[in-house]
């Protein structure tokens, strides 16, 4: 009986081990795991490009592709990360 319990506990420990680096609250026949919330890397790593009128003048000199991409990224940053209250955020 001892060997059966030891085998079952070992099997449960191997199968119940979290695949990610989460914190385990407790393990007794099953494991309770605290999952960490996902980190939004876009909000942490993006820096707004268009901050002043001189930046806007420089962006206007660019060709259409980079200009649209920069403006779209700035709008996404303002809507998603800075909670910008503008109708464009609802699209």
C-alpha positions in Angstrom: 0.0 0.0 0.0 2.9 2.3 0.8 4.4 1.8 -2.6 1.1 2.4 -4.3 0.7 5.7 -2.5 4.3 6.7 -3.2 3.8 5.9 -6.9 0.6 7.8 -7.1 2.0 10.9 -5.3 5.1 10.8 -7.6 2.8 10.5 -10.7 0.6 13.4 -9.5 3.6 15.6 -8.8 5.0 14.9 -12.3 1.7 15.5 -14.1 0.5 18.3 -11.9 3.6 20.4 -12.3 2.9 23.8 -13.9 4.4 24.3 -17.3 5.1 27.9 -16.7 6.8 29.7 -13.9 3.6 30.2 -11.9 3.4 30.2 -8.1 2.0 27.0 -6.6 -0.4 27.7 -3.7 -0.6 24.1 -2.5 -0.6 20.5 -3.8 -2.7 17.8 -2.3 -4.0 15.3 -4.9 -4.2 18.3 -7.2 -2.2 21.6 -7.4 -3.7 25.0 -7.0 -1.7 27.5 -9.1 -1.7 31.3 -9.0 -1.3 32.5 -12.6 0.3 35.8 -13.2 -1.5 38.3 -15.4 -0.2 38.8 -18.9 2.2 41.7 -19.4 1.3 44.1 -22.2 4.7 44.6 -23.7 3.4 47.1 -26.3 2.4 49.6 -23.6 5.7 49.1 -21.8 8.0 49.3 -24.8 6.3 51.8 -27.2 7.2 55.5 -27.0 4.9 58.0 -28.6 6.5 59.5 -31.7 4.2 62.5 -32.4 4.6 64.6 -29.3 4.9 68.2 -30.6 4.1 70.3 -33.7 7.7 69.9 -34.9 7.3 66.1 -34.8 4.1 66.4 -36.7 5.9 68.5 -39.4 8.6 65.8 -39.7 6.1 63.0 -40.0 4.2 64.9 -42.8 7.5 64.9 -44.8 7.6 61.0 -44.9 6.1 58.9 -47.6 2.6 57.5 -47.2 3.5 54.1 -45.7 5.7 55.1 -42.8 3.4 58.1 -42.1 0.3 55.9 -41.8 2.2 53.3 -39.7 3.5 55.9 -37.2 0.1 57.6 -36.9 -1.7 54.3 -36.4 0.8 53.1 -33.8 0.4 56.4 -31.9 -3.4 56.2 -32.0 -3.2 52.6 -30.8 -0.9 53.6 -28.0 -3.1 56.5 -26.9 -6.3 54.4 -27.0 -5.0 51.2 -25.4 -2.4 52.5 -22.9 -3.4 56.0 -22.0 -7.2 55.5 -22.1 -7.6 58.3 -24.6 -11.3 59.3 -24.8 -11.8 59.8 -28.6 -14.3 58.4 -31.1 -11.4 57.0 -33.1 -10.7 54.5 -30.3 -14.0 52.8 -30.8 -13.1 51.6 -34.3 
